[in-house]
């Protein structure tokens, strides 16, 4: 996620006139804070993190203050708060003051729109038990509905989902009026993921108004529509490791190269090609995987070589396994990508010396045999061990094999290899 919270999320809501909690920047005056507190006598204080950082509430980084002095004390405590997010510790850079939205019900709404990799369509997810991780809710308590891109989200989609979930009748109409607006935001402004959690139902005269109290959003930066929002470029940078920064500079429309460093002390270097490979490898390898990646999209030789050179500079010395994993490609030239990877490996070893490492390949697509023979020639010349699987071997089977080899290499394989070949 590149946006978390209402500091920039409010700009997105304004585009489609979706109600959200009023908010102030960390530089707000005492008078501004007092004015925001008047209706309820409370105010919410949250730290601001570059990029989308979740689970601040669970980490105790969201405060509800009942006086201006309490709000300013919370600002002091949270302004440079540190939050552990995944494998990273991220430091805040400021706070946001938000309106406390009262409700006469314990019900909170979860709503999201994203792409489904399983059905290759956008879907919306709706639950009336928001404020929690959606993954924690059982299937019967959430509605997951495919979206026809030519039709979008219609009122009857929301009505049917809410009725199936047992939403109280007085809240159905307000939600049906407002939730479809979020499709316009998703479809017209380069948004790739949109999550509102929670939406609270605020008394509005004799009716109710759904008010967004938090937002997470990610953007497809290859879609120029995201620039129409006018968000500062800094939100797309966030805090990155040195490795991520070096790789992501190579990012282009044709041939994604973004990486996320998951466990720099891991033992498997995973060159992942395609979203399916990314999902399967990330889940199966767990902490063994040093990073998550998607190097698909038919990258040219020069780019694949530069990516591989950076990867080996950072992780070759302590890794046990080089893994190249992907499905059967339609247009990615396997020979070109393999040539980039193994030329970089050969050149890295020529400059820095050889360390024992095992290569596992699971791939399919154009020029596969030519690519595998090229990899074989280099690995044989370097006297490094390897195992290659074609497109007729399941990806999960290849990943499980890589894990077993990694365990063996760490336990005794490296020592045996060193004794015989070094």
C-alpha positions in Angstrom: 0.0 0.0 0.0 1.2 3.5 -0.8 -1.4 5.4 1.2 -2.6 4.7 4.7 -4.9 7.0 6.6 -6.7 10.2 5.8 -3.8 12.6 5.4 -3.8 11.9 1.6 -6.8 9.6 1.6 -9.1 12.6 2.0 -8.0 13.8 -1.4 -9.2 10.5 -2.9 -12.6 10.7 -1.1 -13.1 14.3 -2.3 -12.8 13.1 -5.9 -16.0 11.0 -5.6 -17.7 12.9 -2.7 -17.5 10.0 -0.2 -17.9 11.1 3.4 -14.8 10.8 5.6 -13.7 11.9 9.1 -12.5 15.5 9.2 -8.8 15.7 9.9 -5.9 18.1 10.6 -2.2 17.9 10.0 0.3 17.7 12.9 0.9 21.4 12.6 -2.6 22.3 13.7 -3.0 24.9 16.4 -4.7 24.4 19.7 -7.7 26.4 18.5 -8.0 24.1 15.4 -7.8 21.0 17.6 -10.3 22.4 20.1 -12.7 23.1 17.2 -12.5 19.6 15.8 -13.2 18.2 19.3 -16.3 20.3 20.0 -19.0 18.0 18.7 -17.9 14.9 20.7 -15.3 16.1 23.2 -12.8 13.6 21.7 -10.2 13.5 19.0 -8.2 10.6 17.4 -4.4 11.0 17.0 -2.4 8.8 14.6 1.2 8.7 13.5 1.9 9.3 9.8 4.1 6.8 8.0 5.4 7.2 4.5 3.8 4.6 2.4 0.9 2.4 3.6 1.6 0.9 7.0 -1.2 -1.1 8.6 -2.1 -2.4 12.1 -1.2 0.8 13.9 -4.2 0.3 16.3 -3.0 -3.2 17.3 0.4 -1.8 18.0 -1.0 0.8 20.4 -0.2 3.7 18.0 -3.7 5.2 17.8 -4.8 7.4 20.7 -8.2 8.9 21.5 -7.7 12.1 23.4 -10.4 13.8 25.6 -8.7 17.2 25.9 -6.4 19.4 23.9 -3.6 18.7 26.4 -4.0 15.0 25.9 -4.0 15.4 22.1 -0.8 17.4 22.3 0.8 14.8 24.6 -0.2 12.1 22.1 1.4 14.1 19.3 4.6 14.3 21.3 4.6 10.5 21.9 3.7 9.5 18.4 5.4 12.1 16.2 8.5 9.9 15.6 7.0 6.6 16.8 8.6 3.3 15.5 6.3 0.6 14.1 7.4 -2.9 13.2 5.7 -3.7 9.9 6.5 -7.2 8.5 10.3 -7.5 8.8 10.9 -3.8 8.9 10.9 -1.2 11.6 9.5 2.1 10.2 9.7 5.5 11.8 6.8 7.9 11.7 7.2 11.4 10.4 4.4 13.4 12.0 0.9 12.8 13.2 -2.7 13.4 11.9 -5.6 14.6 14.1 -8.9 13.0 13.1 -12.5 13.7 14.0 -13.9 11.1 16.4 -16.9 9.6 14.7 -19.6 8.6 17.2 -22.1 5.8 16.4 -25.0 4.4 18.2 -24.1 0.9 17.0 -21.1 -1.4 17.5 -21.3 -2.2 13.8 -18.5 -1.1 11.6 -18.1 -1.7 7.9 -15.2 -3.2 5.9 -15.1 -2.5 2.2 -12.4 -3.1 -0.4 -11.9 -3.3 -4.1 -8.9 -5.2 -5.6 -7.9 -7.5 -8.4 -8.4 -11.2 -7.9 -5.5 -13.3 -9.2 -7.7 -16.4 -9.2 -10.5 -15.2 -11.5 -8.5 -12.3 -13.1 -11.2 -9.8 -12.4 -11.8 -7.0 -9.9 -13.7 -8.0 -6.8 -15.3 -6.1 -3.9 -15.3 -7.5 -0.4 -17.9 -6.3 2.1 -18.3 -7.2 5.8 -20.4 -5.6 8.6 -17.8 -6.6 11.2 -15.1 -4.1 10.3 -12.2 -2.9 12.4 -10.5 -6.3 12.3 -8.3 -8.1 9.8 -10.7 -9.3 7.0 -8.7 -12.6 6.9 -9.8 -13.3 10.5 -13.5 -13.3 9.6 -15.1 -16.6 8.6 -16.4 -16.9 5.0 -20.1 -16.6 6.0 -19.4 -13.1 7.5 -18.1 -11.5 4.4 -19.3 -11.1 0.8 -16.8 -11.4 -2.0 -18.4 -10.3 -5.3 -16.8 -10.3 -8.8 -17.2 -7.0 -10.7 -18.0 -6.8 -14.4 -15.6 -4.0 -15.6 -18.1 -2.8 -18.2 -20.9 -2.4 -15.5 -19.0 -1.6 -12.3 -20.6 -1.8 -8.9 -24.4 -1.2 -9.0 -26.7 -0.5 -6.1 -28.3 -3.9 -6.3 -24.9 -5.6 -5.8 -24.5 -3.7 -2.5 -28.1 -4.3 -1.4 -27.9 -8.0 -2.0 -24.6 -8.4 -0.2 -25.8 -6.4 2.8 -29.0 -8.3 3.1 -27.1 -11.6 2.9 -24.8 -10.5 5.7 -27.8 -9.4 7.9 -27.1 -5.7 7.9 -29.6 -3.7 10.0 -32.2 -2.2 7.7 -31.6 1.4 8.7 -28.0 1.3 7.4 -28.7 -0.4 4.1 -29.9 2.6 2.1 -27.1 5.0 3.2 -24.5 2.4 2.3 -26.2 1.6 -1.1 -26.1 5.4 -1.9 -22.4 5.8 -1.2 -20.4 2.6 -1.6 -20.8 2.4 -5.5 -18.9 5.8 -5.7 -15.8 3.9 -4.7 -15.8 2.0 -8.0 -15.5 5.4 -9.8 -12.4 6.1 -7.7 -10.9 2.6 -8.4 -11.7 2.6 -12.1 -10.7 6.2 -13.1 -7.7 7.1 -11.1 -5.2 4.3 -11.5 -6.0 2.7 -8.1 -5.1 -1.0 -7.9 -6.3 -1.7 -4.3 -8.7 0.3 -2.2 -9.6 -0.7 1.4 -11.8 1.2 3.9 -11.7 -0.2 7.4 -13.6 0.8 9.3 -16.6 2.8 7.9 -18.7 4.0 10.8 -22.4 4.9 10.6 -22.9 8.4 11.9 -26.3 9.8 12.9 -27.3 12.4 10.2 -30.7 13.9 11.2 -33.2 11.1 11.0 -30.9 9.0 8.8 -27.3 7.8 8.9 -24.2 8.6 7.0 -21.4 6.2 6.3 -18.1 7.9 7.3 -14.7 6.5 6.3 -12.4 6.5 9.3 -9.4 4.9 7.6 -8.1 4.1 4.1 -5.4 2.1 2.5 -4.7 2.4 -1.2 -2.2 1.3 -3.8 -1.7 2.6 -7.3 -0.7 1.1 -10.6 2.1 3.5 -11.5 2.1 2.2 -15.1 -1.4 3.7 -15.4 -1.0 7.5 -15.9 -4.5 8.1 -14.5 -3.1 8.1 -10.9 -1.3 11.4 -11.7 -4.7 13.1 -12.1 -5.1 13.0 -8.3 -2.1 15.3 -7.7 -0.5 13.3 -4.9 3.1 14.1 -4.1 5.6 11.7 -5.6 7.1 11.1 -2.1 4.2 8.8 -1.1 5.3 6.3 -3.7 8.8 6.0 -2.3 8.3 5.2 1.4 11.1 3.7 3.3 13.1 1.2 1.2 16.2 -0.8 1.9 19.4 -0.2 -0.1 18.7 -3.3 -2.1 15.1 -2.4 -2.9 16.2 1.1 -4.0 18.8 -0.2 -6.4 16.5 -2.7 -8.0 13.5 -0.4 -8.2 15.4 2.2 -10.2 15.3 -0.3 -13.0 11.5 -0.4 -13.0 9.9 0.1 -16.4 6.5 -0.6 -17.9 7.6 -3.6 -19.9 9.2 -6.0 -17.5 8.3 -5.2 -13.9 11.3 -5.2 -11.5 9.9 -4.2 -8.2 11.1 -6.2 -5.2 10.2 -6.3 -1.5 13.0 -7.4 0.8 11.4 -9.9 3.1 14.2 -11.5 5.1 17.7 -10.3 4.2 19.1 -13.1 6.4 17.2 -15.8 4.4 18.9 -18.5 2.4 17.1 -18.7 -0.9 17.6 -16.1 -3.7 14.2 -16.2 -5.6 14.0 -14.9 -9.1 10.2 -15.0 -9.5 8.5 -14.5 -12.9 4.8 -13.7 -12.8 2.2 -13.0 -10.2 1.4 -16.6 -9.7 5.0 -17.5 -9.0 5.3 -14.6 -6.6 2.2 -15.7 -4.6 3.2 -19.4 -4.6 6.9 -18.8 -3.8 6.3 -16.2 -1.1 3.8 -18.4 0.7 5.7 -21.7 0.3 9.2 -20.5 1.0 8.3 -18.3 4.0 11.3 -16.9 5.8 13.8 -18.8 3.6 13.0 -16.3 0.7 15.2 -13.3 0.9 12.9 -11.1 -1.2 9.6 -11.2 -3.2 9.8 -10.2 -6.8 8.1 -10.3 -10.2 10.6 -10.1 -13.1 8.1 -11.1 -15.8 6.9 -9.1 -18.7 9.8 -10.1 -21.1 12.6 -7.9 -19.7 15.5 -7.3 -22.1 18.9 -8.9 -21.5 20.5 -5.7 -20.2 17.9 -5.2 -17.6 17.9 -8.8 -16.4 21.7 -8.7 -16.2 21.7 -5.5 -14.1 19.0 -6.9 -11.8 20.9 -10.1 -11.3 24.2 -8.3 -10.7 22.6 -6.3 -7.9 21.0 -9.4 -6.4 24.3 -11.3 -6.3 26.2 -8.3 -4.9 23.9 -8.2 -1.9 23.1 -11.8 -1.2 25.3 -14.3 -3.0 27.8 -14.7 -0.2 25.4 -16.0 2.4 22.7 -17.7 0.2 22.4 -21.5 -0.2 20.1 -21.7 -3.2 19.5 -19.7 -6.3 15.9 -20.3 -7.4 14.4 -19.4 -10.8 10.6 -20.0 -10.7 7.7 -19.2 -13.0 4.9 -20.7 -14.9 4.8 -21.4 -18.6 5.3 -17.9 -20.1 3.5 -16.7 -23.2 5.9 -14.0 -24.3 8.9 -13.9 -22.0 12.0 -15.1 -23.8 13.4 -17.7 -21.4 16.8 -17.8 -23.1 17.2 -14.0 -22.7 16.3 -13.9 -19.0 18.5 -17.0 -18.2 21.4 -15.4 -20.1 21.0 -12.3 -18.0 21.0 -14.2 -14.7 23.8 -16.6 -15.4 26.1 -14.1 -17.2 25.7 -12.0 -14.0 26.5 -15.0 -11.8 29.6 -15.9 -13.9 30.8 -12.3 -13.8 30.2 -12.0 -10.1 32.2 -15.1 -9.3 35.0 -13.9 -11.7 35.4 -10.8 -9.6 34.5 -11.9 -6.1 35.4 -15.6 -6.0 33.2 -18.7 -5.9 31.1 -19.7 -2.9 29.2 -23.0 -2.7 25.6 -22.5 -3.9 22.9 -24.7 -5.5 20.6 -23.7 -8.4 17.0 -24.9 -8.8 15.1 -23.9 -11.9 11.4 -24.4 -12.6 10.2 -22.6 -15.8 8.4 -22.9 -19.1 7.9 -20.8 -22.2 9.6 -19.6 -25.4 13.2 -20.8 -25.9 13.1 -22.8 -22.7 15.5 -25.6 -23.9 18.0 -23.1 -25.3 17.9 -21.2 -22.0 18.4 -24.3 -19.9 21.4 -25.4 -22.0 22.9 -21.9 -21.6 22.4 -22.1 -17.8 23.8 -25.7 -17.8 27.0 -24.7 -19.7 27.8 -21.9 -17.2 27.0 -23.9 -14.1 29.0 -26.9 -15.4 32.0 -24.5 -16.2 31.7 -23.1 -12.6 31.3 -26.6 -11.2 28.2 -25.6 -9.3 25.3 -28.1 -8.7 21.8 -27.6 -10.1 18.4 -29.2 -10.8 16.1 -28.1 -13.6 12.3 -28.7 -13.9 10.2 -28.0 -17.0 6.7 -26.6 -17.3 5.2 -30.1 -16.8 6.4 -30.1 -13.2 4.1 -28.3 -10.7 5.4 -25.0 -9.3 4.7 -26.1 -5.8 6.7 -29.3 -6.3 9.6 -27.3 -7.5 9.4 -24.9 -4.6 9.2 -27.8 -2.1 12.3 -29.3 -3.7 14.2 -26.0 -3.4 13.3 -26.0 0.4 14.6 -29.5 0.8 17.8 -28.7 -1.0 18.2 -25.6 1.1 17.9 -27.7 4.3 20.3 -30.2 3.0 22.8 -27.6 1.9 22.8 -25.9 5.2 23.1 -29.2 7.1 25.8 -31.0 5.1 25.6 -30.3 1.4 27.8 -27.2 1.4 30.5 -29.0 3.4 30.4 -32.0 1.1 30.6 -29.8 -2.0 33.5 -27.8 -0.6 35.5 -30.9 0.2 35.1 -32.3 -3.3 35.1 -29.3 -5.6 36.7 -26.3 -3.9 
